[in-house]
Amino acid sequence: VLEIEDLENPLPLNSPFFLPPRPDKGPPEIQKKGAVKLPTPLSVEEKEKLRSEYYASAKLPATSTFDAFPADCLTEVVPGKAWVVPGLLSEEECEQIIQAGEEWGVKGDAKTGIVKAVRTSKRTSDWINEELSIKIIKRFSEEVLSTVEATAPYTSVRGIHPNWRVARYSKGETFPAHYDQADSVVVEHPEKKRQRFTSSHTLLIYLRRRGEQFQGGANKVVT
C-alpha cells in the first residue's frame, strides 16, 4: 500500500527528507577490459565444502572491534566499501529506537518447510520512520557524504530511506552472507512527471541499551 501511495503521490524535492542537491562525482576513468570468462559451475561437493568453510569462518572472533576505532573521526575498514562513523546516536536515542522497534514487532523469517529460512535473527518489517531518517542524515559530516559519493554508483547523497529494520540477535542466531535489498522513493521532477531515488549503500547502526556491552557476534563484510 505504501509503495502504491508513493507512486501516486511523489515527494516534493524541497521535502525535509532530502538534503539540498549536491553535484554528482561521476565515475573515475575506467580502462577497457577484455571478455569476462564465466566460472565453471560448482559441483554439489564443492558447494558443500564452500558452505562449511564459510560457517567455520563466521564462527571466528571479529578482527576489529569498536574500541579499536578512533572516537572522533571516520574510519575506513574495507577500502572503498565500508566505514565506521562513531557516536552517531546517544545511548538515550538508541534506547528509544530499540523500544519503538520492539513495540512495532521484531519477528523471525516467515519461510518454513522446504524453503529453509536463511536469516534466524529477528527484525522489524515495514517500520517506516521518516523522522529518524531526517535526524541522522543531518548528522553526516561533509567528509562522510563526499566519501560515500566517491564510490559506485558515484551519485550524490540525497537522503536515507525511511524503511528501517531494527534487528535483534540472540545467542546462536545469524544472518549469513547476503546482498541487502535496495529501497526506492518516488520524487517530483521539475521537467518530468516523476523520478525515482534508489538506495545504493547500507547504513548499519549498532544499538545498545544504557550500560549494556556487546558480547559475541560480529558483522563481516564479504568482498
NUDOKOL-219076 format. One record per residue: residue number from 0; residue in three letters; y, x, z of N, C-alpha, C in turn. Coordinates in Angstrom, 1 decimal. Atoms other than C-alpha are relative to their C-alpha. Layout:
BEGIN
<pt NUM; ALA; <Y; X; Z>; <Y; X; Z>; <Y; X; Z>>
...
***
This chain:
BEGIN
<pt 0; VAL; <-1.2; 0.8; 0.0>; <0.0; 0.0; 0.0>; <1.2; 0.9; 0.0>>
<pt 1; LEU; <-1.2; -0.9; -0.1>; <2.4; 2.8; 0.9>; <0.3; 0.7; -1.3>>
<pt 2; GLU; <-0.2; -0.6; 1.3>; <1.8; 4.6; -2.4>; <0.5; -0.9; -1.0>>
<pt 3; ILE; <-0.5; 1.0; 1.0>; <2.4; 1.4; -4.4>; <1.5; -0.2; 0.3>>
<pt 4; GLU; <-1.4; 0.2; -0.3>; <5.6; 0.8; -2.5>; <0.9; 1.2; -0.4>>
<pt 5; ASP; <-0.7; -1.2; 0.5>; <6.7; 4.4; -3.2>; <0.3; 0.0; -1.5>>
<pt 6; LEU; <-0.2; 0.0; 1.4>; <6.2; 3.9; -6.9>; <1.0; -1.1; -0.4>>
<pt 7; GLU; <-0.9; 1.0; 0.3>; <8.2; 0.7; -6.9>; <1.4; 0.2; 0.6>>
<pt 8; ASN; <-1.3; -0.3; -0.7>; <11.0; 2.0; -4.6>; <0.1; 1.5; 0.2>>
<pt 9; PRO; <-0.1; -1.5; -0.1>; <11.6; 5.7; -5.3>; <1.1; 0.3; 1.0>>
<pt 10; LEU; <-1.0; -0.4; -1.0>; <13.5; 7.6; -2.6>; <1.3; 0.5; -0.7>>
<pt 11; PRO; <-1.3; -0.5; 0.6>; <17.2; 8.4; -3.3>; <0.0; 1.5; 0.2>>
<pt 12; LEU; <-0.1; -1.4; -0.1>; <18.0; 12.1; -3.9>; <0.8; 0.5; 1.2>>
<pt 13; ASN; <-0.8; -0.3; -1.2>; <20.5; 12.0; -1.0>; <-0.6; -0.4; 1.3>>
<pt 14; SER; <0.7; 0.4; -1.3>; <17.9; 10.9; 1.5>; <0.0; 1.2; 0.9>>
<pt 15; PRO; <0.1; -1.1; -1.0>; <17.9; 12.9; 4.7>; <-1.3; 0.7; 0.0>>
<pt 16; PHE; <1.3; -0.6; 0.1>; <14.3; 13.6; 4.0>; <0.0; 1.2; -0.9>>
<pt 17; PHE; <0.0; -1.1; 0.9>; <15.3; 16.1; 1.3>; <1.1; 1.0; 0.4>>
<pt 18; LEU; <-1.0; -1.0; -0.1>; <17.1; 19.4; 1.5>; <0.9; -0.1; -1.2>>
<pt 19; PRO; <-0.8; -0.1; 1.2>; <20.1; 19.9; -0.8>; <-0.7; 0.7; -1.1>>
<pt 20; PRO; <0.7; -0.7; 1.1>; <19.0; 21.0; -4.3>; <0.2; 1.5; 0.1>>
<pt 21; ARG; <0.0; -1.5; 0.0>; <18.1; 24.7; -4.5>; <-0.5; 0.4; -1.3>>
<pt 22; PRO; <0.4; -0.4; 1.4>; <17.6; 26.7; -7.7>; <-1.5; 0.5; 0.1>>
<pt 23; ASP; <1.4; -0.4; 0.1>; <14.0; 27.3; -8.8>; <0.0; 1.5; -0.3>>
<pt 24; LYS; <0.1; -1.4; 0.2>; <13.0; 31.0; -8.7>; <-0.6; 0.3; -1.4>>
<pt 25; GLY; <0.7; -0.3; 1.3>; <10.8; 30.9; -11.9>; <-1.1; 1.0; 0.3>>
<pt 26; PRO; <1.1; -0.9; -0.2>; <7.5; 32.7; -12.2>; <0.4; 1.4; -0.5>>
<pt 27; PRO; <-0.2; -1.3; 0.5>; <7.5; 36.5; -12.5>; <-0.6; 0.2; -1.4>>
<pt 28; GLU; <0.5; -0.3; 1.4>; <6.8; 38.1; -15.9>; <-1.5; 0.3; 0.1>>
<pt 29; ILE; <1.4; -0.1; -0.1>; <3.1; 37.8; -16.4>; <-0.6; 0.7; -1.3>>
<pt 30; GLN; <0.6; -0.7; 1.2>; <1.1; 40.2; -18.6>; <-1.1; -0.8; -0.6>>
<pt 31; LYS; <1.0; 0.8; 0.7>; <-1.1; 38.6; -21.2>; <-1.4; 0.5; 0.4>>
<pt 32; LYS; <1.3; -0.3; -0.3>; <-4.7; 38.5; -20.1>; <-1.0; -0.3; -1.1>>
<pt 33; GLY; <1.0; 0.3; 1.0>; <-7.8; 38.6; -22.2>; <-0.8; -1.2; 0.4>>
<pt 34; ALA; <0.8; 1.1; -0.3>; <-10.5; 36.0; -22.3>; <-0.7; 0.1; 1.3>>
<pt 35; VAL; <0.7; 0.0; -1.3>; <-12.0; 35.0; -19.0>; <-1.4; -0.4; -0.1>>
<pt 36; LYS; <1.4; 0.3; 0.0>; <-15.7; 35.1; -18.7>; <-0.5; -0.8; 1.2>>
<pt 37; LEU; <0.4; 0.8; -1.1>; <-17.2; 32.3; -16.7>; <-1.2; 0.6; 0.7>>
<pt 38; PRO; <1.1; -0.6; -0.8>; <-19.5; 33.4; -13.9>; <-1.4; -0.8; -0.3>>
<pt 39; THR; <1.4; 0.6; 0.2>; <-23.3; 32.8; -14.2>; <-0.3; -1.0; 1.2>>
<pt 40; PRO; <0.3; 1.0; -1.1>; <-24.3; 29.6; -12.2>; <-1.0; 0.6; 1.0>>
<pt 41; LEU; <0.9; -0.5; -1.0>; <-25.9; 30.5; -8.9>; <-1.3; -0.9; 0.2>>
<pt 42; SER; <1.3; 0.7; -0.3>; <-29.5; 29.6; -8.1>; <0.1; -0.7; 1.4>>
<pt 43; VAL; <0.1; 0.7; -1.3>; <-30.4; 27.4; -5.1>; <-0.1; 1.0; 1.1>>
<pt 44; GLU; <0.1; -1.0; -1.0>; <-31.4; 30.5; -3.2>; <1.3; 0.8; 0.2>>
<pt 45; GLU; <-1.2; -0.7; -0.1>; <-28.2; 32.3; -4.0>; <1.1; -0.8; 0.8>>
<pt 46; LYS; <-1.0; 0.9; -0.6>; <-26.1; 29.3; -2.9>; <-0.3; 0.0; 1.5>>
<pt 47; GLU; <0.3; 0.1; -1.4>; <-28.0; 29.1; 0.4>; <0.3; 1.3; 0.7>>
<pt 48; LYS; <-0.4; -1.3; -0.6>; <-27.5; 32.8; 1.0>; <1.5; 0.1; 0.3>>
<pt 49; LEU; <-1.4; 0.0; -0.2>; <-23.8; 32.5; 0.5>; <0.4; -1.0; 1.1>>
<pt 50; ARG; <-0.3; 0.9; -1.1>; <-23.7; 29.5; 2.8>; <-0.3; 0.6; 1.4>>
<pt 51; SER; <0.4; -0.6; -1.2>; <-25.5; 31.4; 5.5>; <1.0; 1.1; 0.4>>
<pt 52; GLU; <-1.0; -1.1; -0.2>; <-23.1; 34.4; 5.1>; <1.3; -0.6; 0.4>>
<pt 53; TYR; <-1.3; 0.6; -0.4>; <-20.1; 32.1; 5.3>; <0.0; -0.5; 1.4>>
<pt 54; TYR; <0.1; 0.5; -1.4>; <-21.2; 30.4; 8.5>; <-0.1; 1.1; 1.0>>
<pt 55; ALA; <0.1; -1.1; -0.9>; <-22.1; 33.7; 10.1>; <1.4; 0.6; 0.1>>
<pt 56; SER; <-1.3; -0.5; -0.1>; <-18.6; 34.9; 9.2>; <1.0; -0.9; 0.8>>
<pt 57; ALA; <-0.8; 0.9; -0.7>; <-17.0; 31.8; 10.5>; <-0.1; 0.1; 1.6>>
<pt 58; LYS; <0.2; -0.1; -1.5>; <-18.5; 32.4; 14.0>; <0.6; 1.3; 0.6>>
<pt 59; LEU; <-0.6; -1.2; -0.6>; <-16.8; 35.8; 14.3>; <1.3; -0.3; 0.6>>
<pt 60; PRO; <-1.3; 0.2; -0.6>; <-13.7; 36.1; 16.5>; <1.1; 0.3; -1.0>>
<pt 61; ALA; <-1.2; -0.2; 0.8>; <-10.2; 36.0; 15.0>; <0.4; 1.5; -0.1>>
<pt 62; THR; <-0.4; -1.4; 0.1>; <-9.0; 39.3; 13.7>; <1.4; 0.2; 0.4>>
<pt 63; SER; <-1.4; 0.0; -0.5>; <-5.4; 38.4; 14.6>; <0.2; -1.2; 0.9>>
<pt 64; THR; <-0.3; 1.1; -0.9>; <-4.2; 36.3; 17.5>; <1.5; -0.1; 0.2>>
<pt 65; PHE; <-1.4; 0.3; -0.1>; <-0.8; 34.7; 18.3>; <0.8; 1.1; 0.8>>
<pt 66; ASP; <-0.7; -1.0; -0.8>; <0.1; 37.3; 20.9>; <0.2; 1.3; -0.7>>
<pt 67; ALA; <-0.2; -1.3; 0.8>; <0.0; 40.0; 18.2>; <1.1; -0.2; -1.0>>
<pt 68; PHE; <-1.1; 0.2; 0.9>; <2.8; 38.4; 16.2>; <1.3; 0.0; 0.7>>
<pt 69; PRO; <-1.4; 0.0; -0.6>; <6.5; 39.0; 16.8>; <0.5; -1.4; 0.3>>
<pt 70; ALA; <-0.4; 1.3; -0.4>; <8.1; 36.1; 18.6>; <1.4; -0.4; -0.6>>
<pt 71; ASP; <-1.3; 0.3; 0.5>; <11.4; 36.3; 16.7>; <0.2; 0.2; -1.5>>
<pt 72; CYS; <-0.1; -0.1; 1.4>; <10.6; 36.7; 13.0>; <-1.2; -0.5; -0.7>>
<pt 73; LEU; <1.1; 0.5; 0.9>; <8.4; 35.6; 10.1>; <-1.0; 1.2; -0.2>>
<pt 74; THR; <1.0; -1.0; 0.2>; <5.1; 37.5; 9.8>; <-0.9; -0.4; -1.1>>
<pt 75; GLU; <0.9; 0.2; 1.1>; <3.1; 37.7; 6.6>; <-1.4; 0.4; 0.4>>
<pt 76; VAL; <1.4; -0.3; -0.4>; <-0.7; 37.5; 7.4>; <-0.9; 0.1; -1.2>>
<pt 77; VAL; <0.7; -0.2; 1.3>; <-2.0; 37.2; 3.8>; <1.0; 0.1; -1.1>>
<pt 78; PRO; <-1.1; -0.3; 1.0>; <0.2; 38.8; 1.1>; <0.2; -1.2; -1.0>>
<pt 79; GLY; <-0.4; 1.0; 1.0>; <2.0; 36.1; -0.9>; <-0.7; -1.4; 0.2>>
<pt 80; LYS; <0.7; 1.2; -0.1>; <-0.1; 33.3; 0.6>; <0.1; -0.7; 1.4>>
<pt 81; ALA; <0.0; 0.6; -1.3>; <0.2; 32.8; 4.4>; <0.9; 0.8; 0.9>>
<pt 82; TRP; <-1.0; -0.6; -0.9>; <2.9; 33.4; 7.0>; <-0.1; -0.7; 1.4>>
<pt 83; VAL; <-0.1; 0.6; -1.3>; <3.4; 32.8; 10.7>; <1.5; -0.2; 0.4>>
<pt 84; VAL; <-1.3; 0.3; -0.5>; <6.6; 31.1; 11.9>; <0.0; -0.3; 1.5>>
<pt 85; PRO; <0.2; 0.2; -1.5>; <6.9; 31.4; 15.7>; <1.0; -1.0; 0.5>>
<pt 86; GLY; <-0.9; 0.9; -0.8>; <8.4; 28.8; 18.1>; <0.6; -1.1; -0.8>>
<pt 87; LEU; <-0.5; 1.1; 0.9>; <8.7; 26.0; 15.5>; <0.3; -1.2; 0.9>>
<pt 88; LEU; <-0.1; 1.1; -0.9>; <8.3; 23.4; 18.3>; <0.0; 0.4; 1.4>>
<pt 89; SER; <0.1; -0.2; -1.4>; <8.8; 23.3; 22.0>; <-1.2; -0.6; 0.6>>
<pt 90; GLU; <1.2; 0.6; -0.6>; <6.0; 22.5; 24.4>; <0.1; -1.5; 0.2>>
<pt 91; GLU; <-0.2; 1.5; -0.1>; <7.5; 19.1; 25.0>; <-0.2; -0.7; -1.3>>
<pt 92; GLU; <0.2; 0.6; 1.3>; <7.6; 18.4; 21.3>; <-1.4; 0.0; -0.4>>
<pt 93; CYS; <1.4; -0.1; 0.2>; <4.0; 19.5; 21.0>; <-0.7; -1.2; 0.7>>
<pt 94; GLU; <0.6; 1.0; -0.8>; <3.0; 17.1; 23.7>; <0.3; -1.4; -0.6>>
<pt 95; GLN; <-0.4; 1.3; 0.6>; <4.9; 14.2; 22.1>; <-0.8; -0.3; -1.3>>
<pt 96; ILE; <0.8; 0.2; 1.3>; <3.1; 14.8; 18.7>; <-1.4; -0.3; 0.4>>
<pt 97; ILE; <1.4; 0.3; -0.4>; <-0.3; 15.0; 20.4>; <-0.2; -1.4; 0.5>>
<pt 98; GLN; <0.0; 1.3; -0.6>; <0.4; 11.8; 22.3>; <0.1; -1.1; -1.1>>
<pt 99; ALA; <-0.2; 0.9; 1.1>; <1.6; 10.0; 19.2>; <-1.2; -0.1; -0.9>>
<pt 100; GLY; <1.2; -0.1; 0.8>; <-1.4; 11.2; 17.2>; <-1.2; -0.8; 0.6>>
<pt 101; GLU; <1.2; 0.7; -0.7>; <-3.9; 10.0; 19.8>; <0.2; -1.5; 0.1>>
<pt 102; GLU; <-0.3; 1.5; -0.1>; <-2.1; 6.6; 20.1>; <-0.3; -0.6; -1.4>>
<pt 103; TRP; <0.3; 0.5; 1.3>; <-2.4; 6.3; 16.3>; <-1.5; -0.1; -0.3>>
<pt 104; GLY; <1.5; 0.0; 0.2>; <-6.1; 7.2; 16.3>; <-0.4; 1.3; -0.6>>
<pt 105; VAL; <0.5; -1.3; 0.4>; <-7.9; 10.5; 16.0>; <-1.5; -0.2; -0.2>>
<pt 106; LYS; <1.3; 0.4; 0.3>; <-11.2; 9.9; 14.2>; <-0.7; 1.1; -0.8>>
<pt 107; GLY; <0.8; -0.9; 0.8>; <-14.1; 11.8; 12.5>; <-0.1; -0.4; -1.4>>
<pt 108; ASP; <0.3; 0.3; 1.4>; <-15.1; 11.9; 8.9>; <-0.9; -1.2; -0.1>>
<pt 109; ALA; <0.8; 1.2; 0.1>; <-16.5; 8.5; 7.8>; <-1.2; 0.1; -0.8>>
<pt 110; LYS; <1.2; -0.2; 0.8>; <-19.1; 10.0; 5.5>; <-1.3; 0.1; 0.8>>
<pt 111; THR; <1.3; 0.0; -0.7>; <-22.6; 9.3; 6.6>; <-1.2; -0.1; -1.0>>
<pt 112; GLY; <1.1; 0.2; 0.8>; <-26.1; 9.0; 5.3>; <-0.3; 1.2; -0.9>>
<pt 113; ILE; <0.4; -1.0; 0.9>; <-27.0; 11.0; 2.2>; <1.1; 1.0; -0.2>>
<pt 114; VAL; <-1.2; -0.9; 0.2>; <-23.4; 12.4; 1.8>; <0.3; 0.5; 1.4>>
<pt 115; LYS; <-0.3; -0.6; -1.3>; <-23.1; 14.7; 4.8>; <1.4; 0.3; 0.2>>
<pt 116; ALA; <-1.4; -0.3; -0.3>; <-19.7; 15.0; 6.4>; <0.2; 1.5; 0.1>>
<pt 117; VAL; <-0.3; -1.4; 0.0>; <-18.1; 18.4; 5.8>; <0.8; 0.3; 1.2>>
<pt 118; ARG; <-0.8; -0.2; -1.2>; <-15.5; 18.0; 8.5>; <-0.6; -0.7; 1.2>>
<pt 119; THR; <0.5; 0.6; -1.2>; <-16.8; 17.5; 12.0>; <1.1; -0.2; 1.1>>
<pt 120; SER; <-1.1; 0.2; -0.9>; <-13.4; 17.7; 13.7>; <0.6; -1.4; -0.1>>
<pt 121; LYS; <-0.6; 1.3; 0.1>; <-11.3; 14.6; 14.4>; <1.5; 0.1; -0.4>>
<pt 122; ARG; <-1.4; -0.1; 0.3>; <-7.9; 13.8; 13.0>; <0.6; -1.4; -0.4>>
<pt 123; THR; <-0.6; 1.3; 0.3>; <-5.4; 11.0; 12.2>; <-0.1; -0.2; -1.5>>
<pt 124; SER; <0.1; 0.4; 1.4>; <-5.4; 9.2; 8.9>; <1.2; -0.9; -0.3>>
<pt 125; ASP; <-1.2; 0.8; 0.4>; <-2.2; 7.9; 7.1>; <1.0; -0.2; 1.1>>
<pt 126; TRP; <-1.1; 0.0; -1.0>; <0.1; 8.8; 10.0>; <1.2; 0.5; -0.6>>
<pt 127; ILE; <-1.2; -0.3; 0.7>; <3.5; 8.7; 8.3>; <1.1; 0.2; 1.0>>
<pt 128; ASN; <-1.1; -0.2; -0.9>; <6.3; 10.3; 10.3>; <1.1; 0.8; -0.7>>
<pt 129; GLU; <-1.1; -0.6; 0.7>; <9.5; 10.9; 8.3>; <0.9; 0.8; 0.9>>
<pt 130; GLU; <-0.9; -0.7; -0.9>; <11.5; 11.8; 11.4>; <-0.5; 1.4; 0.3>>
<pt 131; LEU; <0.5; -1.3; -0.3>; <9.2; 14.7; 12.2>; <0.2; 1.0; -1.2>>
<pt 132; SER; <-0.2; -0.8; 1.2>; <9.4; 16.0; 8.6>; <1.5; 0.5; -0.1>>
<pt 133; ILE; <-1.5; -0.4; 0.1>; <13.3; 15.9; 8.7>; <0.3; 1.0; 1.1>>
<pt 134; LYS; <-0.2; -0.9; -1.1>; <13.3; 17.6; 12.1>; <-0.4; 1.5; -0.3>>
<pt 135; ILE; <0.5; -1.3; 0.2>; <11.1; 20.5; 11.1>; <0.6; 0.7; -1.2>>
<pt 136; ILE; <-0.6; -0.7; 1.2>; <12.5; 21.2; 7.6>; <1.3; 0.6; 0.3>>
<pt 137; LYS; <-1.3; -0.5; -0.4>; <15.9; 21.7; 9.2>; <-0.1; 1.3; 0.8>>
<pt 138; ARG; <0.2; -1.2; -0.9>; <14.4; 24.5; 11.4>; <-0.5; 1.2; -0.9>>
<pt 139; PHE; <0.4; -1.1; 0.9>; <13.2; 26.5; 8.4>; <1.2; 0.9; -0.3>>
<pt 140; SER; <-1.0; -0.9; 0.3>; <15.3; 29.6; 8.0>; <0.1; 0.2; -1.5>>
<pt 141; GLU; <-0.1; -0.3; 1.4>; <16.6; 30.8; 4.6>; <-1.1; 1.0; -0.3>>
<pt 142; GLU; <1.1; -1.0; 0.3>; <14.0; 33.6; 4.9>; <-1.3; -0.7; -0.3>>
<pt 143; VAL; <1.2; 0.8; 0.2>; <11.2; 31.1; 5.2>; <0.0; -0.7; -1.3>>
<pt 144; LEU; <-0.1; 0.8; 1.2>; <12.4; 28.9; 2.4>; <-0.1; 1.0; -1.3>>
<pt 145; SER; <0.0; -0.9; 1.1>; <13.0; 31.9; 0.0>; <-1.3; 0.6; -0.2>>
<pt 146; THR; <1.4; -0.6; 0.0>; <9.6; 33.4; 0.9>; <-1.0; -0.9; -0.7>>
<pt 147; VAL; <1.0; 1.0; 0.6>; <7.7; 30.2; 0.0>; <0.4; -0.2; -1.5>>
<pt 148; GLU; <-0.4; 0.3; 1.4>; <9.8; 29.7; -3.2>; <-0.4; 1.2; -0.9>>
<pt 149; ALA; <0.4; -1.2; 0.9>; <8.8; 33.2; -4.4>; <-1.5; 0.0; -0.3>>
<pt 150; THR; <1.4; 0.1; 0.3>; <5.2; 32.1; -4.6>; <-0.3; -1.2; -0.9>>
<pt 151; ALA; <0.3; 1.1; 0.9>; <3.4; 29.8; -7.0>; <0.1; -1.4; 0.7>>
<pt 152; PRO; <-0.4; 0.1; 1.4>; <4.4; 27.3; -8.3>; <1.5; 0.4; -0.3>>
<pt 153; TYR; <-1.3; -0.6; 0.2>; <7.8; 29.1; -7.9>; <1.1; -1.1; -0.2>>
<pt 154; THR; <-1.0; 1.1; 0.0>; <9.8; 25.8; -7.4>; <0.7; 0.0; 1.4>>
<pt 155; SER; <-0.8; 0.1; -1.2>; <12.5; 25.1; -4.8>; <-0.7; -0.9; 1.1>>
<pt 156; VAL; <0.5; 0.8; -1.1>; <11.5; 23.7; -1.4>; <1.0; -1.2; 0.2>>
<pt 157; ARG; <-0.9; 1.2; -0.2>; <12.9; 20.1; -1.1>; <-0.3; -0.8; 1.3>>
<pt 158; GLY; <0.2; 0.7; -1.3>; <11.2; 18.8; 2.0>; <-1.5; 0.1; 0.4>>
<pt 159; ILE; <1.3; 0.0; -0.5>; <8.0; 18.2; 4.0>; <-0.6; -1.4; -0.1>>
<pt 160; HIS; <0.6; 1.3; 0.2>; <5.7; 15.3; 3.0>; <-0.3; -0.6; 1.4>>
<pt 161; PRO; <0.1; 0.6; -1.3>; <5.6; 12.8; 5.9>; <-1.4; -0.4; 0.4>>
<pt 162; ASN; <1.4; 0.3; -0.3>; <1.8; 12.3; 5.8>; <-0.6; 1.1; 0.9>>
<pt 163; TRP; <0.4; -1.0; -0.9>; <1.0; 14.3; 8.9>; <-1.5; -0.3; 0.5>>
<pt 164; ARG; <1.4; 0.2; -0.5>; <-2.6; 14.9; 10.1>; <-0.1; 0.8; 1.3>>
<pt 165; VAL; <0.2; -0.6; -1.3>; <-3.0; 15.5; 13.8>; <-1.5; 0.2; 0.3>>
<pt 166; ALA; <1.5; -0.3; -0.1>; <-6.4; 17.2; 14.3>; <-0.3; 0.5; 1.4>>
<pt 167; ARG; <0.6; -0.4; -1.3>; <-8.5; 17.8; 17.4>; <-1.3; 0.6; -0.2>>
<pt 168; TYR; <1.3; -0.7; 0.1>; <-11.3; 20.3; 17.6>; <-0.6; 0.2; 1.4>>
<pt 169; SER; <0.7; -0.2; -1.2>; <-13.8; 20.1; 20.4>; <-1.0; 1.1; -0.2>>
<pt 170; LYS; <1.0; -1.1; 0.1>; <-16.5; 22.7; 21.1>; <-1.0; -0.3; -1.1>>
<pt 171; GLY; <1.0; 0.1; 1.1>; <-18.7; 23.2; 18.0>; <0.5; -0.7; -1.2>>
<pt 172; GLU; <-0.5; 0.8; 1.1>; <-16.5; 21.1; 15.7>; <0.7; 1.0; -1.0>>
<pt 173; THR; <-0.6; -0.9; 1.0>; <-15.2; 22.6; 12.4>; <0.5; -0.7; -1.2>>
<pt 174; PHE; <-0.4; 0.5; 1.4>; <-13.6; 22.0; 9.0>; <-0.2; 1.2; -0.9>>
<pt 175; PRO; <0.3; -1.2; 0.9>; <-15.3; 24.5; 6.6>; <1.0; 0.2; -1.1>>
<pt 176; ALA; <-1.0; -0.4; 1.1>; <-13.5; 26.2; 3.7>; <0.2; -1.1; -1.0>>
<pt 177; HIS; <-0.4; 1.1; 0.9>; <-11.7; 23.7; 1.5>; <1.3; 0.2; -0.6>>
<pt 178; TYR; <-1.3; 0.1; 0.6>; <-8.7; 23.0; -0.7>; <0.7; -1.2; 0.7>>
<pt 179; ASP; <-0.8; 1.1; -0.5>; <-6.0; 21.0; 1.0>; <0.5; -1.0; -1.0>>
<pt 180; GLN; <-0.5; 1.0; 0.9>; <-5.0; 17.7; -0.6>; <1.5; 0.1; -0.2>>
<pt 181; ALA; <-1.5; 0.0; 0.3>; <-1.6; 17.6; -2.4>; <0.5; -1.4; 0.1>>
<pt 182; ASP; <-0.6; 1.4; -0.1>; <0.6; 14.6; -1.5>; <1.3; 0.0; -0.8>>
<pt 183; SER; <-1.2; 0.2; 0.8>; <3.5; 13.2; -3.5>; <0.9; -1.1; 0.5>>
<pt 184; VAL; <-0.9; 1.1; -0.2>; <6.6; 11.1; -3.2>; <0.7; -0.2; -1.3>>
<pt 185; VAL; <-0.7; 0.3; 1.2>; <8.4; 9.4; -6.0>; <1.5; -0.1; 0.3>>
<pt 186; VAL; <-1.5; -0.2; -0.3>; <12.2; 10.1; -6.2>; <0.8; -0.4; -1.2>>
<pt 187; GLU; <-0.9; 0.3; 1.1>; <15.1; 8.8; -8.2>; <0.4; 1.2; -0.8>>
<pt 188; HIS; <-0.5; -1.0; 0.9>; <16.3; 10.8; -11.1>; <1.3; -0.4; -0.7>>
<pt 189; PRO; <-1.3; 0.3; 0.5>; <19.9; 11.0; -12.4>; <-0.1; -0.5; -1.5>>
<pt 190; GLU; <0.1; 0.4; 1.4>; <18.7; 10.6; -16.0>; <-1.2; -0.8; -0.3>>
<pt 191; LYS; <1.2; 0.8; 0.2>; <15.1; 9.4; -16.0>; <0.0; -1.1; 1.1>>
<pt 192; LYS; <0.1; 1.1; -0.9>; <13.9; 6.4; -14.1>; <-0.5; 0.5; 1.4>>
<pt 193; ARG; <0.5; -0.6; -1.3>; <12.0; 8.4; -11.5>; <-0.7; 1.3; -0.3>>
<pt 194; GLN; <0.7; -1.2; 0.1>; <10.4; 11.7; -10.8>; <-0.9; 0.2; 1.2>>
<pt 195; ARG; <1.0; -0.2; -1.1>; <7.6; 13.0; -8.5>; <0.1; 1.4; 0.6>>
<pt 196; PHE; <0.0; -1.2; -0.7>; <7.8; 15.6; -5.9>; <-1.4; 0.2; 0.6>>
<pt 197; THR; <1.4; -0.1; -0.4>; <4.3; 17.0; -5.1>; <-0.1; 1.3; 0.9>>
<pt 198; SER; <0.1; -1.1; -1.0>; <3.4; 19.3; -2.1>; <-0.8; 1.1; -0.7>>
<pt 199; SER; <0.7; -1.2; 0.5>; <2.3; 22.8; -3.0>; <-0.5; 1.0; 1.0>>
<pt 200; HIS; <0.4; -0.8; -1.1>; <1.9; 24.5; 0.4>; <-0.4; -0.8; 1.2>>
<pt 201; THR; <0.4; 0.7; -1.2>; <0.3; 23.6; 3.7>; <0.8; 0.6; 1.2>>
<pt 202; LEU; <-0.6; -0.4; -1.3>; <2.2; 23.7; 7.0>; <-0.9; -0.4; 1.1>>
<pt 203; LEU; <0.9; 0.2; -1.1>; <-0.2; 24.2; 9.8>; <0.6; 0.4; 1.3>>
<pt 204; ILE; <-0.6; -0.2; -1.3>; <1.1; 23.8; 13.3>; <-1.0; 0.0; 1.1>>
<pt 205; TYR; <0.9; 0.0; -1.1>; <-0.9; 24.8; 16.4>; <0.7; -0.7; 1.2>>
<pt 206; LEU; <-0.6; 0.8; -1.1>; <-0.2; 22.2; 19.1>; <-0.8; 0.2; 1.3>>
<pt 207; ARG; <0.6; -0.1; -1.3>; <-0.9; 22.5; 22.8>; <0.8; -0.7; 1.1>>
<pt 208; ARG; <-0.7; 0.6; -1.2>; <-0.1; 20.7; 26.0>; <0.5; 1.1; 0.9>>
<pt 209; ARG; <-0.7; -1.0; -0.9>; <2.1; 22.4; 28.6>; <-1.1; 0.6; 0.9>>
<pt 210; GLY; <0.9; -0.8; -0.9>; <0.1; 25.1; 30.4>; <-1.3; 0.2; -0.6>>
<pt 211; GLU; <1.3; -0.3; 0.6>; <-2.9; 25.0; 28.1>; <0.0; 1.3; -0.8>>
<pt 212; GLN; <0.2; -1.2; 0.8>; <-4.2; 28.1; 26.3>; <-1.1; -0.2; -1.0>>
<pt 213; PHE; <1.1; 0.1; 1.0>; <-6.3; 28.4; 23.2>; <-1.2; 0.7; 0.5>>
<pt 214; GLN; <1.2; -0.7; -0.4>; <-9.9; 29.2; 23.8>; <-1.0; -0.3; -1.2>>
<pt 215; GLY; <1.0; 0.1; 1.1>; <-12.3; 30.0; 20.9>; <0.7; -0.6; -1.3>>
<pt 216; GLY; <-0.5; 0.6; 1.3>; <-11.9; 28.8; 17.3>; <1.0; 0.9; -0.7>>
<pt 217; ALA; <-1.0; -0.8; 0.8>; <-9.8; 30.4; 14.5>; <0.2; -0.7; -1.3>>
<pt 218; ASN; <-0.3; 0.5; 1.3>; <-8.2; 29.5; 11.3>; <-0.1; 1.1; -1.0>>
<pt 219; LYS; <0.3; -1.0; 1.0>; <-9.5; 31.5; 8.3>; <0.6; -0.4; -1.3>>
<pt 220; VAL; <-0.6; 0.2; 1.3>; <-7.5; 31.8; 5.1>; <-0.9; 0.7; -1.0>>
<pt 221; VAL; <0.9; -0.6; 1.0>; <-10.0; 32.3; 2.2>; <0.8; 0.2; -1.3>>
<pt 222; THR; <-0.8; -0.4; 1.2>; <-8.5; 34.2; -0.7>; <-1.0; 0.3; -1.2>>
***
